[in-house]
Amino acid sequence: MKTIQLDQVTTTKMTLEGAKDVYKQLPISKADGSPLFSFRVFTIEPGGHTPYHTHEFEHLNYIIEGQGVLVNEAGQESPVKKGGFALVLPGEKHQYRNTSTDHPFIMICAVPKEYE
């Protein structure tokens, strides 16, 4: 078993092309012996966003704090906020954006451990 508080997890800035003011934490990962999934926590600063991208696996998301939008391939924005869930299926082009001007947007993103 493993227990950990988020404030004890190392934070790294995402340097992927297309990411703006996004930070990543990895509280549960394959390094912990997780057999299938990893939990990543992303903090998107006001005005920031993840890369607009696609991949071959699903994302299971839970919004911990803040508000933003999930943008699909057609450019349509679906509002997401604290307490909300989102599912991004394999092959769906997407991007998360923080729509707040003064609060971070924080979410859990569960993915297969091979893609942490």
C-alpha angles and dihedrals in degrees: 000000000000132000125181139161117236092236088062093058121096115250121215129184115241111240098183115132109264096026117119123190095340124148127193134208126182109204096163121027147146087277086068091054096257103166099207118002142039126207114221123184118208124195114197114193121222109292091012131123144185120248116281098246151135135220142176098256137063127257120216108200135189121184110227098178142359134010138276145132136271108219120207131205092274090054093252114149122219113195116235128183145167111315094021131123131212134188120204110191126214111282096018111132109225149157134193118219130188107227096186121102095206113019132068122243110225126186142168114233116193116197137162106284092245090068102046 
